[in-house]
Amino acid sequence: MLTRRNLFKFAATFGLGVFAPRFEQLASGAAVESRQGQDPSPERVLSQHEQSFLDLEWFENLKDDLDCVEVVAYVAPTFNMPASAEINLIRGSSHCLFCGEAGFRVGAESFTCKWCNAEGSAIELYAKAEGLPHEGAAARLEALLNDGLLKGRRGENEYAHRMLAEAARFYHASLCESPEGAVARECLAEQGIAPSTIEGFRLGYAPAEPDDLLGRHLVAVGYAIPRLLQTVRVNEEGEENLVDRYGGGHLLIPIGDQTGRSWGFMKHRLTSRQDSLQAGWTQDTLAVSERRLRRLIFLHPAWPQDFNRHQRVLITETPWEVVALHNAGIENAVYLFDCVTDPIRLRVLLSLGRDLICCVDPKGRRSVKALRVIEVLERETRHIRVMSVPYKGGLMELLQASGPQAVREAMSQAIPFL
């Protein structure tokens, strides 16, 4: 039986005694006003916390659209310091715009000076250069992007999104229709995954052979050689060949955000229809935007309608648990990818539900990655609950052996961590 005593004994094993500093209120976006028991309406008035969260999302999206190197080149003439975006990008450093000393480093995402300690994103740089408040600098930079005076990274990002979306359509059709996808269809049938779940998650399959199937498809529909979605493989003769990045007999779960943009896939190599899908998933995303990737959870909420949507949100150990639970009618489950303690990702999580539930087995024999969220949620520990699961098989064992109602009961009986 799971009790507070053996729970804290288990927590001590994981070293959860030292909590990280508290979040700032706006950075966490946690305490949104409750609106339980009714579906959100697009016409409803947003609370102050909800609006603050959306404002933060807007700032983050703008930072992602901007190229800090380009902004340096744009403001450099004001300081009588000719600059070239290409030179700065290649060299990675120059004289600081603000103190004039060497040691100014700039990249697409940010800048820093080791002498005057100026640092930040393109917005902070422009605000400091023009003597503007942060909000005013952001608004002006967005106008420069919209007017075409700054190119930014929108085109690059949108191209990657479109290509990944086409890849997701291709792999979904491969799973549902192609002869090569038979092994994946049989495996999903063995798991009891309904066609509606396959369609809803847009599950896909990348055949093992031929190894350049997606690349040929993308070229056929009008893309240039899709090197973003390819990787190099060296054959026995030492020759290098470009092959599909996601190929090799993988079952695929697309990764997307609230706008429907595609960011990559979670993949699991299939060898037979009897394969277990619980473990063995790896995340493979394009590094076109580390900032946006840090905000993604699976499934990603849609704002503003999903603010505080659930009273309790279950944090799973694997992405497949999310799929299996949704297939069983349990939709308040999310997966936090590889970094469960990232404060930006937790800000998104805390805006989705009031209470967070982590799984733990009474014997403490399973590695419960999700419990690490407690390390950075000192302020929110009143929202952390834990539920007992079998130590052999965990959450999936509970679902498969006892059914979805047993999972719901375990969630309802979850006890507060503190």
C-alpha positions in Angstrom: 0.0 0.0 0.0 1.2 3.5 -0.9 1.5 5.6 2.3 3.1 9.0 3.0 5.9 7.2 4.9 7.1 4.9 2.1 6.4 7.7 -0.4 8.9 10.0 1.4 11.3 7.1 1.7 11.1 6.7 -2.1 11.5 10.4 -2.6 14.6 10.5 -0.5 16.1 7.8 -2.8 15.6 10.1 -5.8 17.1 13.1 -4.0 14.0 15.3 -4.0 14.8 17.1 -0.8 16.2 20.2 -2.2 13.8 22.4 -4.2 14.7 24.9 -6.8 13.9 28.6 -6.5 10.3 29.6 -7.0 8.9 30.7 -10.3 7.9 34.3 -10.9 4.1 34.5 -11.2 4.1 35.5 -14.8 6.8 33.0 -15.7 4.9 30.1 -14.4 1.4 30.9 -15.7 0.2 28.5 -13.0 -2.7 30.0 -11.1 -5.3 30.5 -13.8 -8.8 31.1 -12.7 -10.9 27.9 -12.3 -13.7 27.2 -14.8 -14.4 23.6 -14.1 -17.4 21.7 -15.3 -18.0 23.6 -18.5 -16.5 23.7 -22.0 -14.5 26.8 -22.8 -16.1 29.4 -25.0 -14.0 31.4 -27.5 -16.0 34.5 -26.5 -15.3 34.3 -22.8 -13.2 37.0 -21.1 -9.7 35.9 -20.3 -8.4 36.2 -16.8 -5.4 38.3 -16.0 -3.2 35.2 -15.7 -4.4 33.7 -18.9 -3.8 36.9 -20.8 -0.3 37.1 -19.2 0.4 33.6 -20.4 -0.7 34.4 -24.0 1.4 37.6 -23.9 4.5 35.5 -22.9 3.7 33.1 -25.8 3.6 36.0 -28.2 6.9 37.3 -27.0 8.4 33.8 -27.4 7.1 33.3 -30.9 8.4 36.7 -31.9 11.9 35.9 -30.6 11.8 32.7 -32.6 10.8 34.6 -35.8 13.7 37.1 -35.4 17.3 36.6 -36.2 19.5 38.3 -33.6 22.4 38.5 -36.0 20.3 40.3 -38.5 19.1 42.7 -35.8 22.7 43.5 -34.9 23.4 44.3 -38.5 20.3 46.5 -38.7 21.2 48.7 -35.7 25.0 48.7 -36.1 25.1 51.8 -38.4 23.6 53.8 -35.5 26.8 53.1 -33.5 29.1 53.9 -36.5 30.1 50.3 -36.5 29.6 48.6 -39.9 28.4 45.1 -39.4 27.6 42.2 -41.6 25.2 39.5 -40.6 27.2 37.0 -42.5 30.5 38.0 -40.9 29.0 38.0 -37.4 27.4 34.6 -38.0 30.6 33.1 -39.3 33.0 34.6 -36.7 30.5 34.4 -33.9 32.0 37.5 -32.2 32.9 41.2 -32.7 33.2 44.4 -30.8 30.2 45.1 -28.5 27.7 47.7 -29.8 27.3 49.1 -26.3 30.8 49.1 -24.6 32.9 48.9 -27.7 35.1 46.1 -26.3 35.9 42.9 -28.1 34.1 39.9 -26.8 30.6 40.4 -28.2 29.1 37.1 -29.3 25.9 36.8 -31.3 23.9 34.0 -32.8 20.5 33.6 -34.3 18.8 33.2 -30.8 20.7 35.6 -28.6 23.7 37.9 -27.9 26.1 38.4 -25.0 29.0 40.6 -24.1 31.5 39.3 -21.5 32.6 42.8 -20.5 29.5 44.9 -20.0 27.3 41.8 -19.3 24.7 42.9 -21.9 22.8 39.8 -23.0 19.4 38.6 -24.2 17.4 38.0 -27.3 16.9 40.2 -30.4 14.2 42.1 -28.5 16.5 43.0 -25.6 19.2 44.0 -28.0 16.9 46.3 -30.0 15.4 47.8 -26.9 18.9 48.6 -25.5 20.1 50.0 -28.8 17.0 52.2 -29.4 16.3 53.2 -25.8 12.9 51.6 -25.9 10.9 49.6 -23.3 10.7 45.9 -23.9 7.1 45.9 -25.2 7.8 48.9 -27.5 10.9 47.2 -29.0 8.9 44.0 -29.6 6.1 45.8 -31.4 8.5 47.7 -33.6 10.5 44.6 -34.5 7.3 42.7 -35.4 6.4 45.7 -37.7 9.8 45.5 -39.3 9.3 41.8 -40.0 5.8 42.3 -41.4 7.0 45.2 -43.6 9.9 43.1 -45.0 12.6 45.3 -43.6 13.8 42.4 -41.6 13.8 38.9 -43.0 14.0 36.9 -39.8 13.6 33.2 -39.7 9.9 32.9 -40.5 10.6 31.6 -44.0 13.1 29.0 -42.8 10.8 27.8 -40.1 7.7 27.6 -42.2 9.5 25.6 -44.9 10.5 23.1 -42.3 7.0 22.9 -40.9 5.5 22.3 -44.3 8.0 19.6 -45.2 7.4 17.8 -41.8 3.6 18.1 -42.3 4.0 16.4 -45.7 6.2 13.7 -44.1 3.5 13.1 -41.5 0.9 12.7 -44.2 3.1 10.3 -46.1 4.0 8.1 -43.1 0.3 8.0 -42.0 -0.7 6.8 -45.4 2.1 4.3 -45.3 0.7 2.9 -42.0 -2.9 2.8 -43.1 -2.6 1.7 -46.8 0.8 0.3 -47.8 1.8 -3.4 -47.8 4.9 -2.4 -45.8 2.7 -1.0 -43.1 1.0 -4.3 -42.4 3.4 -5.1 -39.5 2.5 -1.8 -37.8 -1.3 -2.3 -38.4 -1.1 -5.8 -36.9 0.9 -4.5 -33.9 -1.6 -1.7 -33.2 -4.5 -4.2 -33.5 -2.7 -6.4 -30.9 -2.6 -3.4 -28.6 -6.3 -2.8 -29.1 -5.7 0.7 -30.7 -8.9 1.9 -32.4 -8.8 3.3 -36.0 -10.1 6.6 -34.5 -7.1 6.8 -32.3 -4.7 6.1 -35.2 -6.4 8.8 -37.1 -6.6 11.3 -34.2 -2.9 11.0 -33.4 -1.9 10.7 -37.1 0.2 7.7 -36.3 2.6 6.7 -39.0 5.0 4.0 -40.1 8.4 4.5 -41.9 9.3 1.2 -43.7 12.8 -0.2 -43.3 13.2 -0.5 -47.1 13.6 1.3 -49.4 15.6 3.7 -47.2 15.0 6.8 -49.3 11.2 6.5 -49.8 10.3 9.8 -48.1 13.0 11.7 -49.9 11.8 10.6 -53.3 8.2 11.4 -52.4 9.1 15.0 -51.2 11.1 15.6 -54.4 8.1 14.3 -56.5 5.7 16.8 -54.8 7.9 19.8 -55.4 10.5 20.1 -52.6 14.2 20.5 -53.3 16.4 17.7 -52.0 15.0 17.4 -48.5 18.3 17.3 -46.6 16.6 18.4 -43.4 14.8 15.1 -43.3 17.8 13.0 -44.4 20.8 11.6 -42.7 24.1 10.0 -43.9 24.6 6.3 -43.8 28.0 4.6 -44.6 27.8 1.3 -46.3 30.2 -1.6 -46.0 32.4 -0.2 -48.8 32.7 3.1 -47.0 30.4 5.0 -49.3 28.2 7.7 -47.9 24.5 7.7 -48.9 21.6 10.0 -47.9 18.7 8.0 -46.4 15.5 9.0 -44.7 16.0 10.4 -41.2 12.9 8.7 -39.8 13.2 5.5 -41.8 14.3 2.0 -40.6 11.0 0.4 -39.6 9.8 2.9 -37.1 6.3 3.5 -35.7 5.9 7.3 -35.6 4.0 9.7 -33.4 4.0 13.2 -34.9 5.0 16.1 -32.6 3.0 19.3 -33.1 2.0 22.5 -31.4 -1.2 24.4 -30.9 -1.2 25.9 -34.3 -0.9 22.5 -36.0 2.8 23.0 -37.0 4.9 19.9 -37.2 8.2 19.7 -35.3 9.3 16.1 -35.8 8.4 12.6 -34.5 8.7 10.3 -31.6 9.8 6.9 -33.0 9.8 3.3 -31.9 11.5 0.5 -34.0 9.1 -2.3 -34.8 10.4 -5.9 -35.3 7.2 -7.9 -35.1 3.4 -7.6 -34.4 4.1 -8.7 -30.8 6.4 -5.8 -29.9 5.7 -4.0 -26.7 5.2 -0.3 -27.3 5.6 0.8 -23.7 9.4 1.6 -23.9 12.0 2.3 -26.5 10.6 5.7 -27.8 13.1 8.3 -28.9 12.4 12.0 -29.8 13.6 13.2 -33.1 12.9 16.9 -33.8 14.4 19.5 -36.1 16.5 22.0 -34.3 14.9 25.0 -36.1 13.6 26.4 -32.8 14.9 25.3 -29.4 12.7 28.0 -27.9 9.5 26.5 -29.3 10.5 23.0 -28.6 11.0 23.8 -24.9 7.3 24.7 -24.7 5.9 21.6 -26.2 4.1 18.9 -24.2 2.3 15.9 -25.7 -0.5 16.3 -26.4 -0.1 20.0 -26.8 -3.0 22.2 -25.5 -4.8 24.7 -27.6 -5.0 28.1 -26.1 -7.1 29.8 -24.8 -9.8 27.0 -24.7 -7.6 24.6 -22.7 -6.7 26.9 -19.9 -7.3 25.0 -16.7 -9.2 22.4 -18.7 -8.6 19.5 -16.2 -9.0 19.3 -12.5 -6.2 16.7 -12.5 -3.5 16.0 -15.1 -1.6 12.7 -15.2 2.1 13.0 -16.1 3.1 9.8 -18.0 6.5 8.1 -18.3 6.3 7.4 -22.0 4.4 8.9 -25.0 2.7 5.6 -25.7 0.9 5.8 -22.3 -0.7 9.0 -23.5 -1.9 7.2 -26.7 -3.1 4.2 -24.8 -5.0 6.3 -22.2 -6.7 8.4 -24.9 -7.6 5.2 -26.7 -9.3 4.1 -23.4 -11.2 7.4 -23.0 -8.8 9.0 -20.5 -7.8 12.4 -22.0 -6.2 14.2 -19.1 -2.7 12.6 -19.6 0.4 14.3 -20.9 4.0 13.4 -21.7 6.8 16.0 -21.0 9.5 14.7 -23.4 13.1 14.4 -22.3 13.3 17.4 -20.0 10.6 17.2 -17.4 12.0 20.0 -15.2 12.3 22.7 -17.9 10.5 25.7 -16.4 9.1 26.9 -19.7 7.6 23.4 -20.3 6.2 23.3 -16.8 4.6 26.8 -17.3 2.6 25.2 -20.1 1.7 22.2 -18.0 0.6 24.3 -15.0 -1.8 26.2 -17.3 -3.5 23.0 -18.4 -4.7 21.7 -15.0 -5.0 22.4 -11.3 -3.5 19.2 -9.8 -0.6 17.2 -11.3 -0.5 13.4 -10.7 2.7 11.4 -10.9 2.9 7.6 -10.8 4.9 5.7 -8.2 5.0 2.0 -7.2 5.1 1.2 -3.4 8.3 -0.7 -3.7 10.2 2.1 -5.5 11.6 -0.3 -8.1 10.6 1.8 -11.1 12.4 4.9 -12.3 9.7 7.5 -12.1 11.0 10.3 -14.2 7.9 12.5 -13.8 8.5 12.9 -10.0 11.4 15.2 -10.9 8.9 18.0 -11.5 8.7 18.3 -7.7 12.3 19.6 -7.6 11.3 22.8 -9.4 7.8 23.3 -8.0 8.3 24.3 -4.4 5.6 26.9 -4.8 3.2 24.5 -6.4 3.7 21.4 -4.3 0.2 21.7 -3.0 -0.8 20.7 -6.5 1.4 17.6 -6.7 -0.3 14.2 -6.1 1.0 10.7 -6.5 -0.9 7.5 -7.5 0.1 3.9 -6.9 0.8 1.6 -9.9 2.1 -2.0 -10.2 5.9 -2.1 -9.9 6.0 -4.6 -12.8 4.5 -2.9 -15.8 3.5 0.3 -14.1 0.6 2.4 -15.6 0.2 0.2 -18.7 -0.1 -2.9 -16.5 -2.9 -1.3 -14.5 -4.7 -0.2 -17.7 -4.4 -3.6 -19.5 -5.1 -5.8 -16.5 -7.8 -3.9 -14.8 -9.2 -1.5 -17.4 -9.6 2.3 -17.7 -12.0 2.5 -14.7 -9.2 1.2 -12.4 -6.9 4.0 -13.7 -9.6 6.6 -13.0 -10.0 5.3 -9.5 -6.3 5.3 -8.9 -6.2 8.9 -10.1 -9.1 9.9 -7.8 -7.3 8.3 -4.9 -3.9 10.0 -5.5 -2.5 11.5 -2.3 -0.9 14.9 -2.0 2.9 14.8 -2.1 3.1 17.3 0.8 
